[in-house]
Amino acid sequence: MNAQEKATIRVLIVDDHTVFAEGLRLLLLRDKRMEVVGTAGNVNDAVSLARELTPDVVLMDQCIGEEKGVAAIGRIREFAPHTAVIILTGAAGEDEVASAVEAGAVGVLDKILHPTELIKAIERARQGDNLFSPAIVAQAMRGRARRELLAQERARVTERLTPRERDVLALLAAGCDSKTIASRLGLSVHTARDHVQSVLEKMDAHSRIEAVVKAGELGLVRV
């Protein structure tokens, strides 16, 4: 095996858009260091081909039909731990980055990345480099952790509030006082105040404003 053959990077392309996959294949083949060993259009084929062909790098679409590309990463890494997987996406948000990190991808790249930058990224991945910067990973993981905590808190508060108390909370968010809440819900002012106090206690809020702000953050009301 000569030096040129040793430098060849074996790439598997996974994308359910045939035109894009073919365009990517032709683009990579313009570089003599790249060898496209196969293409796949779904997760199962991607895993099967990765097992059969043992590529150096897998370029994986973020969404493959109704499936997530990251779903294949763990399965591939079970039998090919040294295969680097790069997720390709049209819009990489914090959730996409966090999912890719957790699954074991080495990076998330925009599909409209310049060909030269894509080649460099493939080379770096083959060399064992992580394409995520520590700052991006930290930001994505913090963002996901915060959303998970908010989701847990939203579920907790929703479970604790009665339907009537949720009505009261919505009226508080609309700026209603106890008298107006009582009129809107057909309650006595005293009962309305009791409901407001119960809402505050269940939301660990010290004031009506704090309760409304928390409810807004949790997506329970529009503020």
C-alpha positions as CSV (number, residue, x, y, z in Angstrom):
1,M,0.0,0.0,0.0
2,N,1.5,3.3,-1.1
3,A,1.4,6.6,0.8
4,Q,-1.6,7.9,-1.3
5,E,-3.7,4.8,-0.5
6,K,-2.9,5.2,3.2
7,A,-4.1,8.8,3.1
8,T,-7.4,7.9,1.6
9,I,-10.4,8.6,3.8
10,R,-13.3,6.2,3.4
11,V,-16.6,8.0,3.8
12,L,-20.2,6.7,4.1
13,I,-23.0,9.1,3.2
14,V,-26.4,8.8,4.9
15,D,-29.2,11.0,3.6
16,D,-32.7,10.2,2.4
17,H,-32.6,13.0,-0.2
18,T,-31.1,11.2,-3.2
19,V,-30.2,14.3,-5.1
20,F,-28.3,15.8,-2.1
21,A,-26.6,12.5,-1.4
22,E,-25.4,12.1,-5.0
23,G,-24.3,15.7,-5.1
24,L,-22.3,15.2,-1.9
25,R,-20.8,12.0,-3.3
26,L,-19.6,13.7,-6.5
27,L,-18.2,16.6,-4.5
28,L,-16.1,14.4,-2.3
29,L,-14.9,12.3,-5.3
30,R,-13.3,15.5,-6.7
31,D,-10.7,15.2,-3.9
32,K,-8.3,12.2,-4.4
33,R,-8.1,11.7,-0.7
34,M,-11.8,10.9,-0.4
35,E,-13.3,7.5,-1.2
36,V,-17.1,7.2,-0.9
37,V,-17.6,3.6,0.0
38,G,-21.4,3.8,0.0
39,T,-24.7,5.7,0.6
40,A,-27.7,4.9,2.7
41,G,-31.2,6.4,2.9
42,N,-32.3,5.2,6.3
43,V,-31.0,4.3,9.8
44,N,-31.0,0.5,9.4
45,D,-29.2,0.6,6.1
46,A,-26.7,3.1,7.6
47,V,-25.9,0.7,10.4
48,S,-25.7,-2.3,8.1
49,L,-23.4,-0.6,5.7
50,A,-21.2,0.8,8.4
51,R,-20.8,-2.7,9.8
52,E,-20.0,-4.1,6.3
53,L,-17.8,-1.3,5.0
54,T,-16.1,0.0,8.2
55,P,-15.8,3.6,6.9
56,D,-13.5,6.1,8.6
57,V,-16.1,8.8,8.6
58,V,-19.9,8.8,8.3
59,L,-21.7,11.9,7.1
60,M,-25.2,11.5,8.6
61,D,-28.2,13.7,7.9
62,Q,-29.8,15.0,11.0
63,C,-33.3,13.8,9.9
64,I,-33.6,10.7,7.8
65,G,-37.3,10.5,6.9
66,E,-39.1,10.3,10.2
67,E,-36.0,9.1,12.0
68,K,-33.2,11.0,13.7
69,G,-29.7,10.4,12.4
70,V,-28.3,10.4,15.9
71,A,-30.3,7.2,16.5
72,A,-27.8,5.3,14.4
73,I,-24.7,6.6,16.1
74,G,-24.8,4.5,19.2
75,R,-25.5,1.4,17.2
76,I,-22.5,2.1,14.8
77,R,-20.2,2.9,17.7
78,E,-20.9,-0.5,19.3
79,F,-19.0,-2.3,16.5
80,A,-17.0,0.5,15.0
81,P,-15.8,2.7,17.9
82,H,-13.2,4.4,15.8
83,T,-15.6,5.5,13.0
84,A,-16.2,9.2,13.3
85,V,-19.8,10.4,12.7
86,I,-20.6,13.9,11.6
87,I,-24.1,15.1,11.7
88,L,-25.3,17.3,8.7
89,T,-28.1,19.7,9.3
90,G,-29.9,22.7,7.8
91,A,-30.2,24.4,11.2
92,A,-28.2,23.3,14.2
93,G,-29.8,24.5,17.5
94,E,-28.8,23.7,21.0
95,D,-31.0,20.6,21.0
96,E,-29.3,19.2,17.9
97,V,-25.8,19.8,19.3
98,A,-26.7,18.4,22.7
99,S,-28.2,15.3,21.1
100,A,-25.2,14.8,18.8
101,V,-22.8,15.2,21.7
102,E,-24.7,12.6,23.9
103,A,-24.9,10.2,21.0
104,G,-21.2,10.3,20.3
105,A,-20.9,12.4,17.1
106,V,-17.7,14.3,16.6
107,G,-19.5,17.3,15.2
108,V,-22.5,19.0,13.7
109,L,-22.1,20.8,10.3
110,D,-24.3,23.0,8.3
111,K,-25.4,21.4,5.0
112,I,-24.4,24.6,3.1
113,L,-20.9,24.5,4.5
114,H,-18.3,25.4,1.8
115,P,-16.8,22.3,0.2
116,T,-13.3,23.2,1.3
117,E,-14.4,23.4,4.9
118,L,-16.3,20.2,4.6
119,I,-13.2,18.4,3.4
120,K,-11.1,19.9,6.2
121,A,-13.8,18.7,8.7
122,I,-13.7,15.2,7.4
123,E,-9.9,15.1,7.6
124,R,-10.0,16.4,11.2
125,A,-12.6,13.8,12.1
126,R,-10.5,11.0,10.6
127,Q,-7.5,12.2,12.7
128,G,-9.6,11.9,15.8
129,D,-10.4,15.6,16.3
130,N,-13.6,16.7,17.9
131,L,-15.3,19.4,15.8
132,F,-17.3,20.8,18.7
133,S,-15.6,23.6,20.5
134,P,-15.8,23.2,24.3
135,A,-17.8,26.5,24.5
136,I,-20.5,25.3,22.1
137,V,-20.8,21.9,23.9
138,A,-21.1,23.6,27.3
139,Q,-23.7,26.1,26.0
140,A,-25.8,23.4,24.3
141,M,-25.7,21.2,27.4
142,R,-26.6,24.1,29.7
143,G,-29.5,25.0,27.4
144,R,-30.8,21.5,27.3
145,A,-30.4,21.0,31.1
146,R,-32.4,24.3,31.7
147,R,-35.2,23.2,29.3
148,E,-35.4,19.8,31.0
149,L,-35.6,21.4,34.4
150,L,-38.3,23.8,33.1
151,A,-40.3,20.9,31.7
152,Q,-40.1,19.0,35.0
153,E,-41.2,22.1,36.9
154,R,-44.0,22.7,34.4
155,A,-45.2,19.2,34.9
156,R,-45.0,19.5,38.7
157,V,-46.9,22.8,38.8
158,T,-49.5,21.6,36.3
159,E,-50.2,18.5,38.4
160,R,-50.5,20.5,41.6
161,L,-52.9,23.2,40.3
162,T,-56.6,22.4,40.1
163,P,-58.5,23.3,36.9
164,R,-60.0,26.3,38.8
165,E,-56.6,27.4,40.0
166,R,-55.3,27.3,36.4
167,D,-58.2,29.6,35.4
168,V,-57.3,31.9,38.2
169,L,-53.7,31.9,37.1
170,A,-54.7,32.8,33.5
171,L,-56.7,35.7,34.8
172,L,-53.8,36.9,37.0
173,A,-51.7,36.9,33.9
174,A,-54.3,39.0,32.2
175,G,-53.9,41.6,35.0
176,C,-57.2,40.9,36.8
177,D,-57.6,41.6,40.5
178,S,-59.5,39.4,43.0
179,K,-62.7,41.3,42.4
180,T,-62.5,40.8,38.7
181,I,-61.5,37.2,39.0
182,A,-64.5,36.6,41.3
183,S,-66.8,38.2,38.7
184,R,-65.4,36.3,35.8
185,L,-65.5,32.9,37.5
186,G,-68.8,33.4,39.4
187,L,-67.1,33.3,42.8
188,S,-67.2,35.3,45.9
189,V,-64.3,37.7,46.4
190,H,-63.2,35.8,49.5
191,T,-63.1,32.5,47.5
192,A,-61.3,34.2,44.7
193,R,-58.6,35.4,47.1
194,D,-58.3,31.9,48.6
195,H,-57.7,30.5,45.1
196,V,-55.1,33.2,44.4
197,Q,-53.3,32.4,47.7
198,S,-53.4,28.7,46.8
199,V,-51.8,29.4,43.4
200,L,-49.0,31.4,45.0
201,E,-48.3,28.6,47.5
202,K,-48.2,25.9,44.9
203,M,-46.0,27.9,42.7
204,D,-43.6,28.9,45.5
205,A,-44.3,32.5,44.6
206,H,-44.3,35.4,47.1
207,S,-46.5,37.7,45.0
208,R,-48.9,37.7,42.1
209,I,-46.3,39.2,39.8
210,E,-43.8,36.5,40.7
211,A,-46.4,33.8,40.1
212,V,-47.2,35.2,36.6
213,V,-43.6,35.6,35.7
214,K,-42.9,32.0,36.7
215,A,-46.0,30.8,34.8
216,G,-44.7,32.6,31.8
217,E,-41.3,31.0,32.0
218,L,-42.9,27.6,32.3
219,G,-45.2,28.3,29.3
220,L,-48.3,28.0,31.4
221,V,-49.6,31.5,30.4
222,R,-48.8,34.2,27.9
223,V,-47.3,37.3,29.4
